[in-house]
Amino acid sequence: MRTDGDMREPVDSAPSDASVFGVPPGTTWFMFGGAAVFTAFAALGLALAVSKSDRFSVGLGFVAAVGFGSLATLGLRSFTRLRARIALNETGIWYLPHSGKCTFIPWKDVSNVKADDTGQRLVLTDASKRREIRVEYQLQHFKNVRDSVLAHSAAQIHEHASSLTCFHRTWVNKVIFAVVGSPFLIISWVNYKQGLNGMPLFFPLCFGIMAGIMVVMDPLRGSITSEAVTIEYPGWKRTILFDSITRIAIEDVHSRGNAWAAVVIERKKNGPIKLFRFNEGSVALHDALQTAWINAGQRKEPADRC
């Protein structure tokens, strides 16, 4: 059986002609290391809570223990999940966990392909909803896996996606920017009330304003018409005509063990626009944009010939 990347061990539960894809060991052990660090911080928080008597220290210790403990749990779950592999051939796709039973779905039984961009995975389900396979974005050569999944999935899946006209951006980024920026604005306000000027006032103020700008620059939703796509932001919106677009594609962005699927819109003028973390998923967004763009070009061709 042929394997991919550094995954050389045989997989008895998949046929010999299947290609196997796994997450690089460095990524999985990075998750384990992060979980270990968060566990240590959680232990320190718990020690602070039980060793101090004042309410502030006890409260801070318990908050640290719960917060870092939650992050440690997520890190360990990610470590376990990323040790699984994916195998596929012309017949179907297999989910091969590090331990336990594998899951197989023939291509003809795949009824839905959902891009969970926040969770950083593709989710395949069959018509009975009893079989589910999660394909992590962190896989080596994930683009090849995704292309194969989309090529073999049922046409009606893409037909449904291409009929969507409204896409909603998740609130993950906005919450992150707000959480990061709010303390800086609070510090700046406290310094102002105390009569402080210079760096104590303007340094945290600048960071808070930058976080606010990132919130304003983060999209709310995208709407597709027969002639253009409109991207709405807090307080403003941007309209991109289809005749100004030269290419629409899905590209993967990798950073510190994370992977994000972004739909890239390249234009004749100005730089590309990257759209990601929409509730409906990158696959559905790409199919809808691609279909509308092609249809707009086909409608324009007869007029061009006149």
N, C-alpha and C positions, 0 to 999 in steps of 0.2 A: 504494500500500500504506500502511496506517495504521501509525504507529509510536507508541511510548509514551514519555512523559517528554521528555528532551532528545535522544533518539536519532532523528535526522531523515533520515539518509542511507538511500538505497534498499538493499534486500536482494534481490539477483537470484535467490537460491537458495530463496526462500520465495514462496508465492503472494501475489497482491495483497490478498487478504482476510485475511491473517494479521496478528495483533497482535504487535509486537516489543517485548521487554522487555530492558533493559540495566542494568548497575550504574552508579550515578552516577559521573561522572568524578572527583569529589573523593575517593571511596572508593578507586578504583584507584590514583590518584596518591599517596594517603596510604600505601598499601602500598609503592609505589616509593620514597617518601621514607624509610620505615622501613628498607627494604632498604639504602638508601644509608648511613644512619646506622650500621647494624649492620656494613656493610662497612668503614666507617672504624674502628670499634672493633676489628674483626678485624685490620685492618692495624696498628693500634697494638699489639695483643697480639703479633703476629708480630714487629714491630720490637723490642718488649721482649725477646722470646725470643732473638733473634739478636744483640742488643747487650749483653746481660748475661752474666756468667759464673757467677754463683751459681745453685745448683740451684733455689732457691725462685723467683727471678725468671724463669728459663727455663721452669719448670713452669707458673707462673701465666700467662706469656705464651702458651704453647701452648694451655692450657685456654681462655683468652680468645679466641684465634684460632679454635679449633675451635668453641667455643660460639657466638660472634657470627657466625662464618662460616656455621654451620648456620642460624641465624635469618635471615641475609641471603639464603641460598638459598631458604628458605621464603617470604620476602617477595617475591622475584622470581618464584617460581612462582605465588604468589597474584596478583601483578600481571598476569601473562600470562593466567591462568585467568579473572580477573574482567573481562577485556576482551571475553570472548565474550558473545553474546546468545542469547536464547531467543525463538522464534517459535511461535505456535500458532493453530489455527483448529478448526473442527468436524471436520476430517479427521485431524489428528495434531499432532505437536510436532517442531520442528526445533532442533538445536543449531548455532549459527552462530559458529564461532571467528573471532578477529580475522584469522587467516590459515590457509589450509588448507581441507580439504574439510568440508562440513557433514554432519550426521547427522540422518536423519529416521526416526521411528517412528510409524506409524499408530496411532490409539488402540486399534483392535481387536487390535493385536499386542503391546500393553503387557501383560506377564505379571507384573511385580512393581514396586511402588512402595515404596522403602525410605527412611525418613527417617534420614539420617546426621547426627544433631544435633551430634556432636562435630566432624565435618568441616563443619558448617553448610551442608548441601545435601540436596536430594531426589535420589535415584538411580533412574532408570527403566530397565528392561531389557526386552528382548523374550524370547520363548520360547526362541530359539536361543542366548541369552546372548552373541551376537556384537555386538549393538547396545546401546549404553548412552548415556544422556543425563543429565548432572548439572545440576541446577537450583539455583543458588546462592541462599542466603537473603538475600544482599545486593542482589538485584535490586530495582529500583524496583517498587512495587506487587506485591511478592512474594506477598502474601495472595491477590490476584486470580489469579496464576499457579497457586498451590497449590490454590485452590478449583476451578479449571478442570481441573487434573490429576486431582484426586480425583473430580470429577463425571464425567469421561470414562473413568476407569480401570475395568477389569473388576470386576464385582460380587464374583467369587470372591476377589479380593485383599482386600477389606474383610471378607468372610466369614471368611477365614483369620485376619486380625488380630483380629476380634472374639471368636475362640475362645481366644485366649491368656489365661491367668490369672495368670502370674507375670512380672514385669518387673524387670530388674536394672540398677541405677545404675552408670554408668561410674566408674572410680577417678580420673578426671582432676582433679576438684575436691579430693579428699582428698590427692592427691599435691601439688597446688599449695599447699594450706594447710600440709601437713607440711614442704615445702621452705621456705616462708616463715617458719614458726614455729620450726623447729628451731634455726637460728642464734641467735635471741633467747634461747631456753632455755639453750643452751650458754654464751652470754655471761653470762647471769644466774648460772649455776652456777659459772663461773670467778670471777666477782666475789665470790660468796659464799665460795668457798674461800680467796680472798685477804683476806677480812675486810672487804670493802667493804659499806656500807649506803646507805640513801637511794636517790636516783635511779639510780645505777649498778646497783643490784640490782633495784629494783622496776619501773623503766621497761621494760627488756627482758623481765622476767618477765611483765608485763601483756600485752605483745604476744604472747609465746609462749602464754599461757593463752587469749587471744582466738582465736588460730589453732587451738588444741586444741578450743575450744568450737565453732568452725565445722566441724571434722571430725565432732564428735558430732552436730551438727545436720544434717549431710549424709546423705540417705537411703542405705540399702543396697539395698533392693528394695521392690517393691510387689506385693501379692497381692490378687486380685479374687475375691470369692465372690458368691453370689446376693443377699446382703443388704448387703454393705459392701465397702469397699476398705481394706486395712491397709497402712500405710507403715511399714517397719521401719528404725530408726536404730541406730547402735552403742549397745547397752545398753538401748534402749527402743523402743517402737512406738506408733503412733497409728492408731486405727480410726475410719473415717468411714462412718456409715450412709448408705445411698442415700436414705432418706427425709428426710435433713437437707440434701441437695444441691439447689440451685436451678438450676444451670447448669454445663455442662462444655463447654469450647471450647479451641481452639488459638489462642494469641496470640504475637506476635513481640516480642522485646525487643531493642532496638538500642542498642549502646554502642561508641563509638570504632571504627567501621568493622566491628564484629562484629554478628552477628544470631543470636539464639537462639530456637528454637521451644519454647514452654512450654505444657503442658496445664494449664489453669486450672480448678480446682474451686471454685465459689462455693457458699457455704453460707447457710442461713437465719440462723445465728448465727456470730459471729466472722468474721475476714477470710478472703479467698480463699487457697487453697494452690496454689502453682505447682510443677509437676513437669517436669523437663527433664533432658537428657543421660542417657536410659536406652538401653541397648544395642539394645533392640528398636525404638526410634525413637518420635517423638512421634505420628506418624500411627497406628501400631498401638496405642499406649497410648490415644489418644483414641477410636479405634473400639471397643476393648475396654471402656473405661469407659462410653462412651455406650450401647453395647448392653446392658451389665449394668444400668445405671441405668434405661433404658427398660423392660427386662424386669421389674425389681423394681417399677416403678410399675404395670405392667399386672397383675402378680399381686396387688397391693394393692387395685386398684379394685373387684373383686367384694366384698371384705370391707368396703370403705367403704360400699357400697350397702346392706348388710344392717342 
